[in-house]
Amino acid sequence: MYTLKKQDVEYYEKLADKYGTPLYVYNADYIINQYKNLSKLIKWPKLRIYYAMKANYNPAILKILLKEGASLDTVSPGEVELAMSMGYPVSKLLYTANNLTDEEVSEVHSKGILMNFDSLSRLEKYGKKYSGSKICLRFNPEVVAGEFTKIQTGGPLTKFGILIEDLPKVKELVNKYNLKVVGLHKHTGSGIQKAEQFLESMNNLLSIATKDNFPNLEFIDFGGGFKVPYKPDEQEYDYEDFGNKISNVFSDFCKKYGKDLEIKFEPGKYIVAEGGVLLVRVNTLKNNKGRLIAGTDSGFPQLIRPMFYRAYHHIMNLSNPNGREKVYDICGNICETGDCFATDRNIPEIREEDVLALLNAGAYCYSMGGIYNMRPMPAEVIIKNGNSYLVRRRLTNKELANQIISECNLNDI
């Protein structure tokens, strides 16, 4: 698990003083290094990394990754608009949404972006309207994997993907509408902990990727889900060994298929999770019949993973890192009983006004945020080459109220 070193602790506490809290801080150098590492670990000459934009769509991060040559996995027309506004060409975008409307399909198709379809009904609708088009197909790999039930995307209980057993129906629709299938896709889950699960899902997808079934394949997209450690005692995953296994499996497949195809991966957490920190300030201390509660100036809408998934985020006391440890509940400022970042957590003694750092906050944190209780989202700062830059400021309460009013038509009320 990536943690803050002694010099980082002092620096991040100064950032909290400079920009205010709550505050998201992203380490650009770390994010770049993670992107480059993944490119090295999977030793296949035709490899393309599609960063999962939903993990963190901060424009500064998108700009940095574009400079490094990244492509983007997008899941909504809004993400497409932002990606293209940031300079990503259509050739670097893949659209992998689910339960699509006719309107969004039309909008994305009109931009020339390759679309990934994961249902027979949508495949038929698309074929009727856009016969002869290039497409990608998402299949359910029939493997259940992932850290939490809510982020397991394969197996019988998921809403994602076409069943492999429906292959004959897929081929019928593809032939009926003269569609050109250039890619196959699968996603097993997020935070996959065993290489065997990932490799099994790979092999399940590759078993149907034959010349007879799909003669025009250009790539196979194996999704994302690469695990990163969230707890201090978690071991770093051996991605070098994992990468070698992936390359060997794919090499054998390509020999059978008759040509070397491109591999696509869609990592999100792996690239940005450990590069982000949420800084909060303690404003209230309570002793509730022996239970120590530290109240902060943030809440679950600004980092929802602990409440939503019961996910663990390591917490450091930047203001008193060497204090005697006590057991605390770290709670937010939202009017919900479950608004806690951690319970029964050993943390160096906390005092009011201390700054706490919630680690591994770079992925699925700000991007899943909202303004419940009408509290503005935190500002976002990025660190690059030792310098900090405010890339998105926090709205004032007045600005937030005005924004909501401006979105409404109150003239006839």
C-alpha positions as CSV (number, residue, x, y, z in Angstrom):
1,M,0.0,0.0,0.0
2,Y,1.3,3.4,-0.9
3,T,1.6,5.6,2.2
4,L,2.9,9.0,3.0
5,K,6.5,9.4,4.1
6,K,7.6,11.7,6.9
7,Q,8.3,14.6,4.5
8,D,5.0,14.0,2.8
9,V,3.1,14.2,6.1
10,E,4.3,17.7,6.7
11,Y,3.8,18.8,3.1
12,Y,0.2,17.5,2.9
13,E,-0.7,19.2,6.2
14,K,0.6,22.4,4.7
15,L,-1.6,21.8,1.7
16,A,-4.6,21.5,4.0
17,D,-3.7,24.9,5.5
18,K,-3.1,26.5,2.1
19,Y,-6.2,25.3,0.2
20,G,-8.6,24.4,3.1
21,T,-10.4,21.2,3.8
22,P,-11.9,18.9,2.7
23,L,-9.3,18.6,0.0
24,Y,-8.5,16.0,-2.6
25,V,-4.8,15.8,-3.5
26,Y,-3.5,13.8,-6.5
27,N,0.2,12.8,-7.1
28,A,0.7,13.2,-10.9
29,D,4.1,11.6,-10.8
30,Y,2.8,8.5,-9.1
31,I,-0.1,8.2,-11.5
32,I,2.3,8.5,-14.5
33,N,4.5,5.8,-13.0
34,Q,1.6,3.4,-12.5
35,Y,0.5,3.9,-16.2
36,K,4.1,3.2,-17.4
37,N,4.4,0.2,-15.1
38,L,1.4,-1.5,-16.5
39,S,2.6,-1.0,-20.0
40,K,5.8,-2.7,-19.0
41,L,4.3,-5.6,-17.0
42,I,2.2,-6.9,-19.8
43,K,4.7,-7.9,-22.4
44,W,2.7,-7.9,-25.6
45,P,3.8,-5.8,-28.6
46,K,0.2,-4.8,-29.5
47,L,-1.0,-3.5,-26.1
48,R,-3.3,-0.5,-25.6
49,I,-4.2,0.8,-22.2
50,Y,-7.7,2.4,-22.0
51,Y,-7.9,4.3,-18.7
52,A,-11.3,3.8,-17.1
53,M,-12.4,7.4,-17.1
54,K,-15.2,6.7,-14.6
55,A,-12.5,6.1,-11.9
56,N,-11.5,9.7,-11.8
57,Y,-12.5,12.2,-14.6
58,N,-10.5,15.1,-13.3
59,P,-9.4,17.0,-16.4
60,A,-5.8,17.4,-15.1
61,I,-5.5,13.7,-14.8
62,L,-7.0,13.2,-18.3
63,K,-4.5,15.7,-19.7
64,I,-1.5,14.0,-18.0
65,L,-2.5,10.6,-19.3
66,L,-3.1,11.9,-22.8
67,K,0.5,13.1,-22.9
68,E,1.6,9.6,-21.9
69,G,-0.3,8.1,-24.8
70,A,-3.3,6.6,-23.0
71,S,-6.7,5.8,-24.5
72,L,-10.0,6.1,-22.6
73,D,-12.7,3.7,-21.7
74,T,-15.9,5.8,-21.6
75,V,-19.4,4.9,-20.3
76,S,-21.6,7.9,-21.0
77,P,-22.1,10.6,-23.5
78,G,-20.9,13.1,-20.9
79,E,-17.6,11.3,-20.5
80,V,-17.3,11.3,-24.3
81,E,-17.8,15.0,-24.5
82,L,-15.3,15.7,-21.7
83,A,-12.7,13.4,-23.3
84,M,-13.0,15.0,-26.7
85,S,-12.9,18.4,-25.1
86,M,-9.6,17.4,-23.5
87,G,-8.1,16.5,-26.9
88,Y,-8.7,12.8,-27.1
89,P,-9.3,11.7,-30.7
90,V,-12.1,9.3,-31.6
91,S,-9.4,6.6,-32.3
92,K,-8.5,6.7,-28.6
93,L,-12.0,6.2,-27.3
94,L,-14.1,3.1,-26.6
95,Y,-17.7,3.2,-25.5
96,T,-18.7,0.5,-23.0
97,A,-22.0,1.6,-21.4
98,N,-24.9,-0.6,-20.4
99,N,-28.7,-0.3,-20.7
100,L,-28.3,2.3,-23.4
101,T,-31.0,4.6,-24.7
102,D,-31.6,5.1,-28.4
103,E,-30.6,8.8,-28.0
104,E,-27.2,8.0,-26.5
105,V,-26.5,5.4,-29.1
106,S,-27.3,7.8,-31.8
107,E,-25.2,10.5,-30.2
108,V,-22.1,8.3,-29.7
109,H,-22.4,6.6,-33.1
110,S,-22.6,10.0,-34.8
111,K,-19.1,10.8,-33.4
112,G,-17.6,7.7,-35.0
113,I,-16.7,6.0,-31.7
114,L,-16.5,2.2,-31.5
115,M,-19.3,0.9,-29.3
116,N,-19.3,-2.2,-27.1
117,F,-22.7,-3.9,-26.9
118,D,-23.7,-6.2,-24.0
119,S,-27.3,-7.3,-24.8
120,L,-29.0,-9.0,-27.7
121,S,-31.9,-6.5,-27.8
122,R,-29.5,-3.5,-28.2
123,L,-27.4,-5.4,-30.7
124,E,-30.5,-5.9,-32.9
125,K,-31.7,-2.3,-32.5
126,Y,-28.2,-1.1,-33.5
127,G,-28.0,-3.5,-36.5
128,K,-31.4,-2.4,-37.8
129,K,-30.4,1.3,-37.8
130,Y,-26.6,1.0,-38.6
131,S,-26.2,-2.1,-40.6
132,G,-22.7,-2.8,-41.8
133,S,-21.1,-1.0,-38.9
134,K,-18.0,-2.1,-36.9
135,I,-18.8,-3.2,-33.3
136,C,-17.4,-4.8,-30.2
137,L,-19.3,-7.4,-28.2
138,R,-19.2,-7.8,-24.4
139,F,-19.7,-11.3,-23.1
140,N,-20.3,-12.4,-19.5
141,P,-17.1,-14.4,-18.7
142,E,-19.1,-16.6,-16.3
143,V,-16.5,-16.1,-13.5
144,V,-17.4,-14.3,-10.3
145,A,-14.5,-12.2,-8.9
146,G,-14.0,-8.9,-7.2
147,E,-13.5,-7.5,-3.7
148,F,-17.1,-6.7,-3.0
149,T,-20.4,-8.2,-4.3
150,K,-21.4,-4.8,-5.8
151,I,-18.4,-4.7,-8.0
152,Q,-18.4,-8.3,-9.3
153,T,-19.3,-8.0,-13.0
154,G,-19.2,-11.7,-14.1
155,G,-21.3,-14.7,-13.3
156,P,-25.1,-15.4,-13.1
157,L,-26.1,-12.5,-10.9
158,T,-24.6,-9.6,-12.9
159,K,-26.5,-7.3,-15.2
160,F,-23.4,-7.1,-17.6
161,G,-22.6,-8.9,-20.8
162,I,-24.1,-11.4,-23.2
163,L,-24.2,-15.0,-22.1
164,I,-21.7,-17.2,-23.9
165,E,-24.4,-19.7,-24.4
166,D,-26.2,-17.1,-26.6
167,L,-23.4,-17.1,-29.1
168,P,-25.7,-18.7,-31.9
169,K,-28.2,-15.8,-31.4
170,V,-25.3,-13.3,-31.6
171,K,-24.0,-14.8,-34.9
172,E,-27.5,-14.7,-36.3
173,L,-27.9,-11.0,-35.6
174,V,-24.4,-10.2,-36.8
175,N,-25.0,-12.0,-40.1
176,K,-28.5,-10.6,-40.5
177,Y,-27.4,-7.0,-40.3
178,N,-23.9,-7.5,-41.8
179,L,-22.2,-6.2,-38.7
180,K,-18.4,-6.4,-38.5
181,V,-17.3,-7.6,-35.1
182,V,-13.8,-6.3,-34.6
183,G,-13.4,-6.8,-30.9
184,L,-14.6,-9.0,-28.0
185,H,-14.7,-7.8,-24.4
186,K,-15.2,-9.1,-20.9
187,H,-15.0,-7.7,-17.4
188,T,-14.8,-10.0,-14.4
189,G,-14.8,-7.6,-11.4
190,S,-12.9,-4.9,-9.6
191,G,-10.1,-5.7,-7.2
192,I,-9.5,-9.3,-8.5
193,Q,-7.4,-11.0,-6.0
194,K,-6.4,-14.3,-7.8
195,A,-4.7,-14.6,-11.1
196,E,-6.6,-17.9,-11.6
197,Q,-9.9,-16.1,-11.7
198,F,-8.7,-13.6,-14.3
199,L,-7.1,-16.3,-16.5
200,E,-10.2,-18.5,-16.3
201,S,-12.4,-15.6,-17.5
202,M,-9.8,-14.9,-20.3
203,N,-9.9,-18.5,-21.5
204,N,-13.7,-18.5,-21.4
205,L,-13.9,-15.5,-23.7
206,L,-11.1,-16.8,-26.0
207,S,-12.8,-20.1,-26.3
208,I,-15.5,-18.4,-28.6
209,A,-13.0,-16.1,-30.3
210,T,-12.5,-18.4,-33.3
211,K,-12.2,-17.5,-37.0
212,D,-15.4,-19.4,-37.6
213,N,-17.3,-17.3,-35.1
214,F,-15.6,-13.9,-35.6
215,P,-13.4,-13.8,-38.7
216,N,-12.6,-10.0,-38.5
217,L,-11.3,-9.6,-35.0
218,E,-8.7,-6.9,-34.4
219,F,-8.5,-7.0,-30.6
220,I,-9.6,-8.6,-27.4
221,D,-10.5,-6.4,-24.5
222,F,-10.0,-8.1,-21.1
223,G,-11.3,-5.2,-19.0
224,G,-9.7,-4.1,-15.8
225,G,-10.1,-5.0,-12.2
226,F,-6.4,-5.1,-11.3
227,K,-6.1,-5.1,-7.5
228,V,-4.3,-2.5,-5.5
229,P,-3.6,-2.8,-1.7
230,Y,-5.8,-0.7,0.5
231,K,-4.6,-2.0,3.9
232,P,-1.1,-1.6,5.4
233,D,-0.7,-5.4,5.8
234,E,-1.8,-6.2,2.3
235,Q,1.0,-7.6,0.1
236,E,1.7,-6.0,-3.3
237,Y,0.3,-8.2,-6.0
238,D,2.9,-9.9,-8.3
239,Y,1.9,-8.2,-11.5
240,E,5.1,-9.2,-13.3
241,D,4.2,-12.9,-13.0
242,F,0.5,-12.1,-13.8
243,G,1.6,-10.2,-16.9
244,N,3.7,-13.1,-18.1
245,K,0.8,-15.5,-17.7
246,I,-1.5,-13.2,-19.6
247,S,1.0,-12.8,-22.4
248,N,1.6,-16.6,-22.7
249,V,-2.2,-17.3,-22.8
250,F,-2.7,-14.7,-25.4
251,S,0.3,-15.8,-27.5
252,D,-1.1,-19.3,-27.7
253,F,-4.5,-18.0,-28.7
254,C,-3.1,-15.8,-31.5
255,K,-1.3,-18.8,-33.0
256,K,-4.6,-20.7,-33.2
257,Y,-6.4,-17.6,-34.5
258,G,-3.9,-17.1,-37.2
259,K,-2.7,-13.6,-36.5
260,D,-1.5,-11.4,-33.6
261,L,-4.4,-9.4,-32.3
262,E,-4.2,-6.3,-30.1
263,I,-4.8,-6.6,-26.3
264,K,-6.8,-3.9,-24.6
265,F,-7.1,-3.4,-20.8
266,E,-9.2,-0.8,-19.0
267,P,-7.5,-0.2,-15.6
268,G,-8.9,2.5,-13.3
269,K,-7.9,1.8,-9.7
270,Y,-4.5,0.5,-10.7
271,I,-3.6,3.8,-12.3
272,V,-5.1,6.4,-9.9
273,A,-6.3,4.9,-6.6
274,E,-3.0,5.1,-4.6
275,G,-2.2,8.4,-6.1
276,G,-5.0,10.2,-4.4
277,V,-5.6,11.4,-0.8
278,L,-8.6,13.1,0.8
279,L,-7.6,15.5,3.6
280,V,-10.2,16.3,6.2
281,R,-10.1,18.3,9.5
282,V,-11.4,17.2,12.8
283,N,-13.8,19.7,14.3
284,T,-15.5,17.6,17.1
285,L,-14.5,15.0,19.6
286,K,-17.0,12.9,21.6
287,N,-16.8,10.2,24.1
288,N,-20.0,8.2,23.7
289,K,-20.0,5.8,26.7
290,G,-16.3,4.9,26.1
291,R,-16.6,5.1,22.3
292,L,-14.3,7.8,20.9
293,I,-15.9,9.7,17.9
294,A,-13.9,12.1,15.8
295,G,-16.2,14.3,13.7
296,T,-14.7,15.8,10.5
297,D,-15.6,18.5,7.9
298,S,-16.3,15.9,5.2
299,G,-18.9,13.2,4.8
300,F,-19.9,10.1,2.7
301,P,-21.1,12.0,-0.4
302,Q,-17.5,13.1,-0.8
303,L,-16.0,9.6,-0.3
304,I,-18.8,7.1,-0.5
305,R,-16.8,3.8,-0.7
306,P,-16.8,3.0,3.1
307,M,-20.5,3.5,3.4
308,F,-21.4,1.9,0.0
309,Y,-19.1,-1.1,-0.1
310,R,-17.8,-1.2,3.5
311,A,-14.5,-0.5,1.9
312,Y,-11.4,0.1,3.9
313,H,-9.4,3.4,3.5
314,H,-6.3,3.7,5.7
315,I,-6.3,6.9,7.8
316,M,-3.3,8.8,9.0
317,N,-3.2,11.6,11.6
318,L,-0.9,14.1,9.8
319,S,-1.0,16.6,12.7
320,N,0.0,14.0,15.4
321,P,1.6,11.1,13.6
322,N,3.6,9.9,16.6
323,G,0.8,10.2,19.2
324,R,-0.3,7.3,21.4
325,E,-2.8,5.2,19.5
326,K,-6.4,5.1,20.5
327,V,-9.5,3.5,19.0
328,Y,-11.8,5.9,17.1
329,D,-14.8,6.1,14.9
330,I,-14.1,8.6,12.1
331,C,-17.4,10.2,11.2
332,G,-18.6,12.8,8.7
333,N,-20.9,15.8,8.8
334,I,-23.9,14.4,7.0
335,C,-27.2,13.7,8.8
336,E,-27.1,9.9,8.4
337,T,-26.1,7.5,11.1
338,G,-24.0,5.5,8.7
339,D,-21.9,8.5,7.7
340,C,-18.6,7.0,8.9
341,F,-15.2,6.7,7.1
342,A,-14.0,4.1,9.7
343,T,-15.1,2.4,12.9
344,D,-13.0,0.9,15.7
345,R,-9.8,2.2,14.0
346,N,-6.4,2.5,15.8
347,I,-5.1,6.0,15.1
348,P,-2.6,8.2,16.9
349,E,-4.4,10.4,19.4
350,I,-6.7,12.9,17.6
351,R,-7.2,16.4,18.7
352,E,-9.7,19.0,17.4
353,E,-8.3,20.8,14.3
354,D,-6.0,17.8,13.5
355,V,-5.7,17.0,9.8
356,L,-6.5,13.4,8.8
357,A,-5.5,11.8,5.5
358,L,-7.7,9.1,3.9
359,L,-5.4,7.2,1.6
360,N,-6.1,5.4,-1.7
361,A,-8.7,8.1,-2.6
362,G,-7.8,8.6,-6.2
363,A,-10.3,6.2,-7.7
364,Y,-14.1,6.0,-7.4
365,C,-14.1,8.7,-4.7
366,Y,-14.6,12.2,-6.1
367,S,-16.1,10.7,-9.3
368,M,-18.9,9.0,-7.2
369,G,-19.5,12.2,-5.2
370,G,-22.5,14.4,-4.7
371,I,-23.9,17.3,-2.8
372,Y,-26.3,15.6,-0.4
373,N,-27.1,18.0,2.5
374,M,-25.9,20.8,0.1
375,R,-22.3,20.6,1.1
376,P,-20.0,21.6,-1.9
377,M,-17.6,19.0,-3.2
378,P,-14.0,19.4,-2.1
379,A,-11.4,21.3,-4.0
380,E,-8.9,19.2,-6.0
381,V,-5.1,19.8,-6.0
382,I,-2.5,18.0,-8.1
383,I,1.1,17.7,-7.3
384,K,3.6,17.5,-10.1
385,N,7.4,17.7,-9.8
386,G,7.1,18.8,-6.2
387,N,4.7,21.7,-6.9
388,S,1.0,21.9,-6.1
389,Y,-1.7,23.3,-8.4
390,L,-5.3,24.0,-7.6
391,V,-7.1,22.4,-10.6
392,R,-10.6,22.7,-9.3
393,R,-11.7,25.0,-6.5
394,R,-14.5,24.3,-4.1
395,L,-17.7,26.2,-4.7
396,T,-18.8,28.6,-2.0
397,N,-22.2,27.9,-0.4
398,K,-23.6,30.9,-2.2
399,E,-22.3,29.6,-5.6
400,L,-23.8,26.2,-5.0
401,A,-27.2,27.6,-4.1
402,N,-27.1,29.9,-7.2
403,Q,-26.1,27.0,-9.4
404,I,-29.1,25.0,-8.3
405,I,-31.5,27.9,-8.8
406,S,-30.0,28.6,-12.3
407,E,-30.8,25.1,-13.4
408,C,-34.5,25.6,-12.5
409,N,-37.3,27.4,-14.3
410,L,-39.3,29.1,-11.6
411,N,-41.0,31.7,-13.7
412,D,-44.4,29.9,-13.8
413,I,-44.4,28.8,-10.2
